[in-house]
Amino acid sequence: MKVSFHGQSCVKIETVNHTLLIDPFITGNSTSDLQADQQNPDVILLTHGHNDHVGDTVSIAKRTGCLVVAPNELAVYLESRGLKTHPMHIGGAHTFDFGKVKLTPAFHGSLFVDEDGTHVYGGMPAGLLIYAEDKTIYHAGDTGLFSDLKLIGDRNEIDLAFLPIGDNFTMGPEDALLAADWIQAKQVVPMHYNTFPLIEQDGAAFSQQVKTGKGVHLQPGESIEL
């Protein structure tokens, strides 16, 4: 399995038979190395409805016909836009062709601003536990520090975790280091930083300070083999 980071919170997971794309904020993302019209995922997974996470979902899914997995209210809205969706909610899990997905809590917001300026409530934000090819990947989404991260770590043997470090809108580096201790992932990658001036952080410095597991600083386009 190949897992690559593509700026902000965009992550691509390539299994033997499937390609998953998480939070595909590509167009308008100065840190992204991707081109939206060249992405052909089998599944897009969304953590919440903010535009810097929904990103290019509509254009990619309309072009490819891929499935979009998202929190219920966001999935309902995207279905109204003509997309094929699978709605989920916090604590729920579902087994797909590529593996199992479980939604975890994330303490954040979820408001999507449509092209015409309409504000759409995106439901509760979430993190993602993805179980595929005997590996477990945790994408925390946008969240602050919360104590149930310990429970997520206790109940799962996490091979790879993506944690936000940008501060202001999510955890900052100090809280994310504590989160890394709690979830006990074998490898931890920082995300959701340096896309905008308000969330500028030093991802390499964060990765060097991870004590539980190995901190891995990925530049956009770089990957890890699991």
Summary of the structure (lengths in Angstrom):
residues: 226
radius of gyration: 15.8
end to end distance: 5.3
largest distance: 46.0
contacts: 830
relative contact order: 0.15
helix: 23%
strand: 30%
